[in-house]
Structure formats: C-alpha cells, structure tokens
C-alpha cells in the first residue's frame, strides 16, 4: 500500500427486524485488528458501486443483495492511507449473515454502536444513525 493512496470501500448498513445493525470484528493480522466495523470491503477496478456491495456481502457474509440505496459518503485519512467510504442502506437480502471469513458478528442498537471500539472512519455513520433515530 502506498502512503496516501486512496482506497474505495463499500459499506453496508444491515438491520434486523428489531432495528439492530450488523457489525463485524476485524480479524487478527489485519490492519486495525480487533476493531469493529460495518460489513463491506474494497471496490475492484472497473466494478460498479452496487456490484462491489453485492460481491462483498456474498463473500463476507454469504447473503445475496436484493435492495439497497446510497446512505452517505465519507472520506477519512489514516496515517498510511486514505479511504473513501460509500455507505449503503441495505433494505433486502437473501440468507442469514454468517462470518464466512471467521469474523465475529454482532447485532447492536444504533445507540450501542457509540460504545464499541469502531473503526475511526465508521464513526460518522454512527453519528448519523443516532441523529436519525433520535
């Protein structure tokens, strides 16, 4: 990774029937291991935003994307890289989310997201979720 390089990332907000939101814990050996994050990942060159979202949800959670709408965009600078988060509100999918990469998953109330060790780039998402839920 080149310092200052920008990485385009798709991020999914997935809710259960009780309104809780799915988060996953970064695996040991990965950048910022142990931090919680919203599901998603890097967008491949030439891949549309929605294609990337569907691929990431399939690979990471084993679910099929049916419906989603753009939620917000965030640019965040880490010391070693810049990330451009393309956040989507997923309203419909097939299957049940599973940690296919061995990652821990949890469903949390929007307000509880402020209490966990979440990736810094994901904090604005929580701020907006809590603001909307009120």
C-alpha positions in Angstrom: 0.0 0.0 0.0 1.3 3.4 -1.0 1.1 6.1 1.8 -1.6 8.5 0.9 -3.2 6.0 -1.6 -7.0 6.3 -1.8 -8.9 3.1 -1.3 -12.6 3.0 -2.4 -14.7 1.0 0.0 -18.3 -0.1 0.0 -20.0 -0.3 3.4 -23.3 -2.0 4.3 -25.8 -1.0 6.9 -27.8 -4.1 7.5 -30.7 -4.1 10.0 -32.6 -7.0 11.6 -36.3 -7.0 12.3 -35.7 -5.3 15.7 -33.8 -2.4 14.1 -30.4 -3.6 15.3 -27.4 -3.1 13.0 -24.9 -5.7 12.0 -21.2 -5.2 12.8 -18.2 -7.4 12.5 -14.8 -7.6 14.2 -11.6 -7.3 12.2 -9.6 -10.5 12.3 -6.1 -10.8 13.8 -3.3 -10.0 11.4 -5.4 -7.4 9.5 -4.9 -3.6 9.7 -6.6 -2.3 12.9 -7.3 -5.9 14.1 -9.9 -6.2 16.8 -11.8 -3.1 15.9 -15.5 -3.4 14.9 -16.7 -2.3 11.5 -19.7 -2.4 9.3 -19.6 -5.1 6.6 -18.1 -4.3 3.3 -14.8 -4.0 1.6 -12.7 -2.7 -1.3 -14.2 -2.0 -4.6 -12.3 -3.6 -7.5 -11.2 -1.6 -10.5 -14.0 -1.4 -13.1 -16.6 -2.7 -10.6 -19.7 -0.6 -10.0 -20.5 0.5 -6.5 -23.6 -1.8 -6.3 -21.7 -4.7 -7.9 -19.0 -4.3 -5.2 -21.5 -4.2 -2.4 -23.2 -7.4 -3.7 -19.9 -9.2 -4.1 -18.6 -8.2 -0.6 -21.8 -9.2 1.1 -21.7 -12.6 -0.7 -18.0 -13.2 0.1 -18.0 -11.9 3.7 -21.5 -12.8 5.0 -23.0 -15.3 2.5 -26.0 -13.2 1.8 -27.5 -12.1 -1.6 -28.2 -8.4 -2.1 -31.7 -7.6 -3.2 -32.2 -3.9 -2.5 -30.0 -1.1 -1.2 -29.8 2.7 -1.5 -26.9 5.0 -1.0 -26.8 6.4 2.5 -23.8 8.6 2.8 -20.2 9.1 1.6 -17.2 9.6 3.9 -13.6 10.5 3.2 -11.2 9.6 6.0 -7.4 9.9 6.3 -5.5 7.3 8.2 -1.7 7.8 8.6 -0.9 5.2 6.0 -3.8 5.6 3.6 -7.0 7.4 2.6 -10.4 5.7 2.4 -13.4 6.8 0.6 -16.4 5.0 2.1 -19.5 4.6 0.0 -22.2 3.6 2.6 -25.4 1.8 1.6 -28.6 1.2 3.5 -29.4 -2.5 2.7 -33.2 -3.0 2.9 -33.5 -6.5 1.5 -31.3 -9.6 1.1 -31.5 -13.4 1.0 -29.9 -15.7 3.5 -28.7 -15.2 7.1 -25.4 -13.3 7.7 -22.5 -15.5 8.7 -18.9 -14.7 9.4 -17.6 -16.6 6.4 -14.0 -15.3 7.0 -14.1 -16.3 10.6 -15.0 -12.9 11.9 -17.2 -12.3 14.9 -20.6 -10.7 14.1 -23.0 -8.9 16.4 -26.3 -7.1 16.1 -26.4 -3.8 18.0 -28.9 -1.0 18.7 -27.8 2.2 16.9 -27.0 4.0 20.3 -24.9 1.0 21.4 -22.6 1.5 18.4 -21.1 4.5 20.1 -19.9 2.3 22.9 -17.8 -0.1 20.9 -14.3 0.2 19.5 -15.4 1.0 16.0 -13.0 2.0 13.1 -12.5 5.8 13.2 -13.7 6.1 9.6 -17.0 4.5 10.6 -17.8 7.0 13.4 -19.7 9.5 11.1 -22.0 6.7 10.2 -22.9 6.1 13.9 -23.3 9.9 14.4 -25.9 10.0 11.5 -27.7 6.8 12.7 -28.1 8.1 16.2 -29.2 11.5 14.9 -31.8 9.9 12.7 -33.1 7.5 15.4 -33.0 10.5 17.8 
